[in-house]
């Protein structure tokens, strides 16, 4: 068990109509908190790292890999998020990632790409990754917003007819869709509402293919309030309502990506702890507090997505 491809996890999610949380990490505390939650909830898990996070620290995959080896009874996929080149995907496969997201909506210079380019690079990654049993997520449409220092531009909804063609031409194991979701602290322009009609239509066209919701953090008011109370300043915060996510899961979303919620939780926890304990200088104390708060957050997500008690009797790769 332990390290598995995300295809194994998501195929079970399709069969039993729940979603698997895919949680992005930048440090060991986040890894600890996420796995603590998965163990507490007996849940399968996807831990992902972005290309930007790899630029920040090349050690992160080793942290994830070590954590997976220390928890052999939890099925965990190790996922590379938003790769934009074949070379990056190849390195990830060769390292031991079990899941890759190739974002062919951009070319390698981070400029918007056309459908043919997206198909071509995605198919190339699929052909290489599948030889090693590694699953591949593609993207169609355009998920806008801003995350870390990456500007994603303006959103373009996924065309259900093109989605069917894209999956048939590339052979991807999962498809990231654009349905009103976006990256960053402000998920919507106007009403906080996902296009559930588009999810349903896509799922009707490609039944059995797990759909992926990027930019799915709900940005709880509790964290925003604590950050502001203890010296921070956030503006225009607007997350995805959990009820909207749950409705999307019922209609075909089977992988839900979470990043900003974890960073908000961590920042709120650090600010609160150090304000209340000004004498503390030991990072193990304030970061240990973060681990527990992250575990609480992720446990709530797992329960909401329906993956609690869905540990699978499967073999790792």
C-alpha positions as CSV (number, residue, x, y, z in Angstrom):
1,X,0.0,0.0,0.0
2,X,1.2,3.5,0.8
3,X,2.5,5.2,-2.4
4,X,-0.1,4.8,-5.1
5,X,-1.1,6.5,-8.3
6,X,-4.0,9.0,-8.1
7,X,-5.8,7.0,-10.7
8,X,-6.3,4.1,-8.2
9,X,-7.7,6.6,-5.6
10,X,-9.9,8.5,-8.0
11,X,-11.3,5.4,-9.7
12,X,-12.6,4.4,-6.3
13,X,-14.0,7.9,-5.7
14,X,-15.9,7.7,-9.0
15,X,-17.3,4.2,-8.0
16,X,-18.4,5.3,-4.6
17,X,-19.2,8.9,-5.4
18,X,-16.9,10.9,-3.1
19,X,-13.9,13.1,-3.7
20,X,-10.2,12.8,-2.6
21,X,-8.6,15.9,-1.1
22,X,-5.4,17.0,-2.8
23,X,-3.4,19.2,-0.5
24,X,-0.4,21.3,-1.5
25,X,2.6,21.6,0.8
26,X,5.6,23.8,1.1
27,X,7.2,22.5,4.3
28,X,7.4,19.6,6.7
29,X,4.8,21.0,9.2
30,X,2.1,21.0,6.5
31,X,3.1,17.4,5.5
32,X,2.8,16.4,9.2
33,X,-0.6,18.0,9.7
34,X,-2.1,16.6,6.5
35,X,-1.0,13.0,7.2
36,X,-2.1,13.3,10.8
37,X,-5.6,14.1,9.5
38,X,-5.6,11.3,7.0
39,X,-4.6,8.8,9.7
40,X,-7.2,10.2,12.1
41,X,-9.9,9.9,9.4
42,X,-8.7,6.7,7.7
43,X,-8.7,8.5,4.4
44,X,-6.8,8.1,1.2
45,X,-4.8,11.2,0.4
46,X,-3.1,13.1,-2.4
47,X,-0.2,15.3,-1.4
48,X,0.9,17.8,-4.1
49,X,3.7,20.2,-4.7
50,X,3.7,22.9,-7.3
51,X,6.5,23.9,-9.7
52,X,6.9,27.2,-7.7
53,X,7.3,25.3,-4.5
54,X,10.0,23.1,-6.1
55,X,11.8,26.3,-7.0
56,X,11.5,27.4,-3.4
57,X,13.0,24.1,-2.1
58,X,14.0,21.0,-4.0
59,X,13.9,19.1,-0.7
60,X,10.1,19.0,-0.6
61,X,9.6,15.8,-2.6
62,X,12.0,14.0,-0.3
63,X,9.9,15.2,2.7
64,X,6.8,13.8,1.1
65,X,8.5,10.6,0.0
66,X,9.8,10.1,3.6
67,X,6.4,10.7,5.1
68,X,4.8,8.2,2.8
69,X,7.3,5.5,3.7
70,X,6.6,6.2,7.4
71,X,2.9,5.6,6.8
72,X,2.6,2.4,4.8
73,X,-1.0,1.8,5.8
74,X,-2.3,5.0,4.2
75,X,-2.7,5.0,0.4
76,X,-1.1,8.3,-0.6
77,X,-0.5,9.7,-4.1
78,X,2.5,12.0,-4.6
79,X,1.4,14.6,-7.1
80,X,3.2,17.3,-9.2
81,X,0.8,20.2,-9.8
82,X,0.8,22.6,-12.8
83,X,3.9,21.3,-14.7
84,X,4.2,23.1,-18.0
85,X,6.9,21.1,-19.8
86,X,7.5,17.5,-20.7
87,X,11.0,17.7,-19.1
88,X,9.5,18.7,-15.7
89,X,7.1,15.8,-15.9
90,X,9.8,13.3,-16.9
91,X,11.9,14.4,-13.9
92,X,9.0,13.9,-11.6
93,X,8.2,10.4,-13.0
94,X,11.9,9.4,-12.7
95,X,12.1,10.7,-9.1
96,X,9.1,8.7,-8.0
97,X,6.0,10.9,-8.2
98,X,3.0,8.7,-8.8
99,X,0.7,11.5,-10.2
100,X,1.3,14.5,-12.5
101,X,-0.7,17.4,-13.7
102,X,0.5,18.7,-17.1
103,X,-1.0,22.2,-17.7
104,X,-1.1,22.5,-21.5
105,X,-3.3,25.6,-21.3
106,X,0.1,27.4,-21.2
107,X,3.1,26.9,-23.4
108,X,6.5,26.6,-21.9
109,X,6.9,30.4,-21.9
110,X,3.7,30.6,-19.8
111,X,1.7,32.1,-22.7
112,X,-1.8,30.9,-23.4
113,X,-1.7,27.8,-25.7
114,X,-4.3,26.5,-28.2
115,X,-6.2,23.2,-28.1
116,X,-3.8,21.4,-30.5
117,X,-0.8,22.3,-28.4
118,X,-2.5,21.2,-25.2
119,X,-3.4,17.8,-26.8
120,X,0.1,17.3,-28.1
121,X,2.1,18.0,-24.9
122,X,-0.5,16.2,-22.7
123,X,-0.4,13.1,-24.9
124,X,3.4,13.1,-24.8
125,X,3.4,13.2,-21.0
126,X,0.7,10.5,-20.8
127,X,2.7,8.1,-23.0
128,X,5.8,8.5,-20.9
129,X,4.1,8.5,-17.5
130,X,1.8,5.5,-18.1
131,X,4.9,3.3,-18.8
132,X,5.7,3.7,-15.1
133,X,2.2,3.4,-13.8
134,X,2.0,7.1,-13.1
135,X,-1.3,8.8,-13.6
136,X,-1.8,12.0,-15.5
137,X,-4.2,14.9,-15.0
138,X,-4.8,17.3,-17.9
139,X,-6.6,20.7,-18.0
140,X,-9.0,22.1,-20.4
141,X,-10.5,25.6,-20.2
142,X,-8.7,28.1,-18.2
143,X,-8.6,28.5,-14.4
144,X,-7.9,32.1,-13.7
145,X,-6.7,34.0,-10.6
146,X,-3.4,34.3,-8.8
147,X,-1.5,31.9,-6.6
148,X,1.9,32.5,-5.0
149,X,3.6,34.7,-7.6
150,X,1.9,33.2,-10.6
151,X,-0.7,35.2,-12.5
152,X,-3.2,32.9,-14.3
153,X,-5.1,35.6,-16.2
154,X,-8.8,35.6,-16.9
155,X,-10.9,32.5,-16.7
156,X,-12.3,30.6,-19.6
157,X,-15.0,27.9,-19.0
158,X,-14.4,24.3,-20.1
159,X,-16.3,23.3,-23.2
160,X,-18.0,19.9,-22.5
161,X,-17.7,18.8,-26.2
162,X,-14.0,19.7,-26.3
163,X,-13.6,17.9,-23.0
164,X,-14.8,14.6,-24.5
165,X,-12.5,15.1,-27.5
166,X,-9.5,16.0,-25.3
167,X,-9.8,12.9,-23.1
168,X,-10.2,10.7,-26.2
169,X,-7.1,12.2,-27.9
170,X,-4.8,12.3,-24.8
171,X,-5.8,9.3,-22.6
172,X,-5.6,11.4,-19.4
173,X,-6.7,9.8,-16.2
174,X,-8.3,12.9,-14.8
175,X,-9.4,16.3,-16.1
176,X,-9.1,19.7,-14.4
177,X,-12.1,21.8,-15.4
178,X,-12.9,25.5,-15.3
179,X,-16.3,26.1,-13.8
180,X,-16.0,29.4,-12.0
181,X,-13.2,28.4,-9.7
182,X,-9.9,30.3,-9.6
183,X,-6.6,30.4,-7.7
184,X,-5.7,32.8,-4.9
185,X,-7.5,34.8,-2.2
186,X,-10.4,36.1,-4.4
187,X,-12.1,33.1,-6.1
188,X,-14.9,35.0,-7.8
189,X,-15.9,38.2,-9.5
190,X,-19.3,38.8,-8.2
191,X,-21.5,36.0,-6.9
192,X,-19.7,33.1,-5.1
193,X,-21.1,30.4,-7.4
194,X,-19.7,27.5,-9.4
195,X,-21.1,26.6,-12.8
196,X,-22.6,23.3,-11.7
197,X,-24.4,23.0,-15.0
198,X,-21.1,22.8,-16.8
199,X,-19.9,20.1,-14.4
200,X,-22.9,18.0,-15.0
201,X,-22.7,18.4,-18.8
202,X,-19.0,17.5,-18.8
203,X,-19.6,14.4,-16.6
204,X,-22.4,13.3,-18.9
205,X,-20.0,13.5,-21.9
206,X,-17.2,11.6,-20.2
207,X,-18.7,9.5,-17.4
208,X,-16.2,7.6,-15.4
209,X,-13.4,10.2,-15.9
210,X,-12.6,11.9,-12.6
211,X,-13.0,15.7,-12.8
212,X,-10.7,18.0,-10.7
213,X,-11.6,21.2,-9.0
214,X,-8.6,23.6,-8.7
215,X,-8.7,26.7,-6.6
216,X,-11.2,25.1,-4.1
217,X,-10.2,26.7,-0.8
218,X,-13.2,28.1,1.1
219,X,-11.0,30.7,3.0
220,X,-12.8,30.4,6.4
221,X,-13.6,33.7,8.0
222,X,-12.1,32.4,11.3
223,X,-8.6,32.6,9.8
224,X,-9.1,35.9,8.1
225,X,-10.4,37.3,11.5
226,X,-7.4,35.9,13.5
227,X,-4.9,37.2,11.0
228,X,-6.4,40.7,11.1
229,X,-6.7,40.6,14.9
230,X,-3.0,39.7,15.4
231,X,-1.5,42.2,13.0
232,X,-2.1,41.0,9.5
233,X,-4.0,42.7,6.7
234,X,-6.1,40.8,4.1
235,X,-8.5,42.3,1.5
236,X,-11.1,41.0,-1.0
237,X,-11.0,37.5,0.5
238,X,-13.7,35.3,-1.2
239,X,-13.6,31.5,-1.1
240,X,-15.6,28.7,-2.6
241,X,-18.6,27.9,-0.3
242,X,-18.3,24.3,0.9
243,X,-21.9,23.6,-0.1
244,X,-21.0,24.5,-3.7
245,X,-18.1,22.0,-3.5
246,X,-20.3,19.3,-2.1
247,X,-22.8,19.8,-5.0
248,X,-19.9,19.6,-7.5
249,X,-18.7,16.4,-6.0
250,X,-22.1,14.8,-6.5
251,X,-22.0,15.8,-10.2
252,X,-18.5,14.5,-11.1
253,X,-15.7,16.4,-9.2
254,X,-13.6,13.6,-7.6
255,X,-10.4,15.5,-6.8
256,X,-10.5,18.7,-4.8
257,X,-7.3,20.9,-4.6
258,X,-6.6,22.8,-1.5
259,X,-3.7,25.2,-0.9
260,X,-4.7,28.7,0.3
261,X,-6.8,27.3,3.2
262,X,-3.7,25.6,4.6
263,X,-1.5,28.7,4.3
264,X,-4.2,30.9,5.9
265,X,-4.5,28.4,8.7
266,X,-0.8,28.3,9.3
267,X,-0.5,32.1,9.3
268,X,-3.4,32.6,11.6
269,X,-2.0,30.0,14.0
270,X,1.5,31.4,14.1
271,X,0.3,35.0,14.7
272,X,-2.1,33.9,17.4
273,X,0.4,31.7,19.2
274,X,3.2,34.2,19.2
275,X,1.0,37.0,20.3
276,X,-0.3,34.9,23.3
277,X,3.2,33.5,24.0
278,X,5.7,36.3,23.4
279,X,8.4,34.6,25.3
280,X,8.5,31.6,22.9
281,X,11.4,31.4,20.5
282,X,11.5,27.6,19.9
283,X,10.0,27.0,16.4
284,X,9.0,23.5,17.4
285,X,6.4,25.0,19.8
286,X,4.7,27.5,17.4
287,X,5.1,25.2,14.4
288,X,3.9,22.2,16.4
289,X,0.8,24.3,17.2
290,X,0.4,24.8,13.4
291,X,0.6,21.1,12.8
292,X,-2.4,20.4,15.0
293,X,-4.4,23.3,13.6
294,X,-3.7,22.0,10.0
295,X,-4.7,18.5,11.0
296,X,-8.1,19.9,12.3
297,X,-8.6,21.8,9.1
298,X,-7.8,18.9,6.8
299,X,-9.9,16.5,8.9
300,X,-12.9,18.8,8.3
301,X,-12.1,18.8,4.5
302,X,-11.8,15.0,4.4
303,X,-15.1,14.5,6.2
304,X,-16.8,17.1,3.9
305,X,-15.5,15.5,0.7
306,X,-16.7,12.0,1.8
307,X,-13.3,10.3,1.9
308,X,-13.4,9.5,5.6
309,X,-13.0,5.7,6.3
310,X,-12.3,5.0,2.6
311,X,-8.8,3.5,3.2
312,X,-8.4,1.0,0.3
313,X,-6.9,-2.5,0.2
314,X,-4.6,-1.8,-2.6
315,X,-0.9,-2.3,-3.5
316,X,1.5,0.5,-3.9
317,X,3.8,1.0,-6.9
